[in-house]
Amino acid sequence: MDKKEIIEKLTEIFRTVFNNTDLTLQEEMTADDVDAWDSLTHMLMISKVEKTFCIKIKLRELNKLNTVGNLIDLIESKIA
């Protein structure tokens, strides 16, 4: 799976979790950039990411996810 496919799947997840069909992901995007992104939706999003990509994200990895780009990089490293 290449980066473009990862971003496409992540976009679907984000649009569903944050209930925003117009949401367009940018690598520099943070929780502050998405209105509905709070601690609950964050955990829902992470759960869907884990299921969709068949990966497990550790707590210490979660703490390093400051941007969508960080999440994309983490997914890439886990499915490589």
Secondary structure, DSSP 8 states (H G I E B T S, - for coil): --HHHHHHHHHHHHHHHTT-TT----TT--GGGSTT-SHHHHHHHHHHHHHHHT----HHHHTT--SHHHHHHHHHHHH-
